[in-house]
C-alpha cells in the first residue's frame, strides 16, 4: 500500500493505513512524504506483491501525480518479471478534469480506480461531471458520493471516521470494501453490487428512498452474497 499526502507523518494518515494492516487487508504501507512517484517502481520491484493500493489524499490526489504514479508502475513492469497493478483511491482529487487528458483507461497496469467525493456543495468537492464520458462510464472507475450513503462527510471527515474508535462509521465500511475488493480480486460489477447493498442497507436505516439502479446492481450478485451482506449490514457494530 502506498500513501500520498500533503501532510506527511500526521497520525490520521498513518493510522488509516495501519488499520488496513490490522484487519488483514494489506501487508505493509509506505508513506511517500516527498510525493515522488519514481519511488513507486523501486518499492514494487522489492516487494513480493503485485497489487498495490495507492491512497491519494488532499493534494496527493492531483491528476498529474496519479498519472506520474501510473507511469512509474509501467516502468517497474518493463524492468522486472512482475506485472504490478495499481489501484488508486482518491479523496476529492484536486482539478479532477485534468484526468481527461492524463488518464489512459486502457493501461493494463491500471486496476480499478476509486474516487471518493465529499458532501454536495462541500468546498473541496470537485465537479466529477466534467470528466470525459468514457471515464464516467468506465467499469474501471468508481465514483463514490457521500449523499448515496446518507452522509454529509466533508473532505477531512472521511479518514477521521475510519480511525475513530467506538463509533459506527459508514465510510469505514466503504474503505474496507475497497480494500476487500483488491484482496479478493472482485470484478468491477461485483464491487458495484456490494457497494449498492451498502447503500440499500443505509437507506433502510434512514428510511430514505432506494434508488432503482442500486437494486439492479445488487441483483447481479449471487443470492447467498446478497443475503449475507444485508444481514451483516443490519448487525454492524462499532
N, C-alpha and C positions, 0 to 999 in steps of 0.2 A: 504494500500500500504506500502510495506517495502523496505527500501533503504540500500544497502550495498555500501560503497565507501571507498577507501583508504585515501581520503582527506575529512574527516568529517567536516561539517559546512561551506564548501565553497559555495558561493551564487549560482553558476551554478547548483549544485546538488539539493539544496533546491528549487530553482526557477523552475527547471524542474519537481519537484514533485508537487509544488503548482499550476503549470499551468494545471495539470490534475484535481485538485480540482476545480479550477476556471471554467473549462469547463464542470464540472459535471461528470467526469469520475471516480472520487474517492471521498470517504467521508473524509479521513484523511490519513496522512502518518507518518511513524516513521522512523527516521534515526538511524540505528544501528551502532553507532560510533565505538564500540568495536568489531563489526562483530561477535557477539556471537549468534549463531543460537538458543541457548536454550531459548532466549527471545522471539523467534517467537511464540512458543507454548503459552506462557503467554499472548501475545498480541491477539492471535487468540481466546483464551478462554474468554477474557474480552470483545472483540468487538462483535458487532451484526452480522457482515457479515460472509460469508462462502467462498467467492472467494477473493484471495489475489494476487496482482501483486508483485513480488519480483524483484526490479531493481538492477541488479548486474553490477556495473561499475568499471572499472580499476581492481585492484587486488581483488575486491569484487566478481569478476566473476570466480575465480578459481574453478574448478570442485569439489574439496573436500569441499569447503564452500557451494556450491549448494547442494551437497549430504547431508551434515550435516543439511542444512535448510529443506530439504525434510524429513529427519529423525525426526526433531523437529515437523514438521507438522503431521507426522504419530503418534507421541507421543501425540500430542494435540487431535487427533482424538480418540485415545484409552481412554483418560482421560475425555472426555466430550461427550455430546449427539450430538454435532455438527459434521458435516462432511466437514471440511475445505479442500479446493483445492488450490494448489499453482501453479502460472503461472510465471515461471522465465523469465525475459528479460535480456539477456546477451549482452554486448558490447565487442567484441573482447576478449572472455574468454581466459585467460592465460592457456597454457598447455592443450588445448582442448581435446587431445587424452586420457586424464585420464577419460573422460566420458565413454570410452569403458569398463572400469571395475567398475565404480561407479554409472552409471545411470541405474535405473530399469524402463524401459518404461511401464511396466505393473502395476505400482503402481497406485492405484485408486486416491490417493491424489495428483498425478502429473497431472496438467492440460496441456494445450499446452505450448510449450517452444519456445521462440523466440530468435534466435541468430543473432545479427546484426554484419556484417563484414565490415570493412573499405575498402578503395580502394585497388585494386590489387597492390601487391608489397609494400604495406604500411609496415612500420617497425613492427607494433604491430598486424598486421592481422594474425590470426592463420591459420593453414592449415586444413580446415574442411574435406578435402578428406581423412584424416587419421582416421576419425570416422568409427565405425562399420557400415556395410551395413544396418543393421536393424534400426540404428539410423538415417542414411541419408534418408532412405525410410519411416520412421515412419510418419503417419499423425499428430502425436503429436509435431513433431519437424519442425520448420520453419526456414530455412536459408535465411537471407536477405542480398543480396550482393549489395554493393554500385553501381557497374557498371550496374546493371539491371535497375537502375533509372537514368542513365546518369550523375552520380555524382562521384566525386573523394574525398569524405569526408575522413578525417583522423580520428584517434582514438579520438582526443579531439575536433573534429568539430561537432559531432552529437548533443550533448546536447546544445552546444553553439548556434546552429541554432534554436533549439526549443524555447529558451527563448529570442532570439533577436527580438526586436520589429521592425515593419516597413519593414520586408523583407519576400518574399515568401520562404518558406523552405520545400523542398521535404521531408526531414527527419521528420519535424513536422507532415506532413500528415501521414507518416508511423507510427510515435509514437502515434498519435491519433487513427489510425486504430487499432493498437494493443490494446489500452485501450477500444475502442469501441467493439472489439471482445469479451473482457472479460465481459463488462457490458451487452451486448445484447445476450451473450451466442452463438456466432457464432460457427458453426462446423468448423473443420479444413479445409474442402473443401470450405466452404463459405469464410473463411478468405483468403485462397489462391486465390479464384476467385476475391475478392475485391482488393487484392494486385496486381493481374495480370492486373486489369483495371487501376490501378495507373501507372504500367509500360507501358502499351499501350498508355495512355494519355501522359506521359512524352516523350515517343519515338516519338509520333506525333509532340510534341512541338519542339523536337530537330532534326526532320527529320532523325531519326535513323530507322534501320530495326526493325520490330516487330517479336519477337520470336513466332513460331507457337504454342509452348507449352503454352504461355501466352493466346493466343486466345482460345485454348481448355479449359483452366481453366475458363476463363471469360464466355464462352458459357454455363457453368454449372449453372450460376446464372440466376434467372428469368429475363425475358426481361425488366420488369419495373425497376429492380435494375440496370441492365447494363446501361440503358438509363440515369437514374438519376445520376449515378456515373460518367458517361462520361461527362455529362453536367456540373456537379459540378467540375470536373477536368479541364474543359476548362475555367471555370469562377473563378478559385481560386484567392483570394486576400490576401494581407499580413495580 
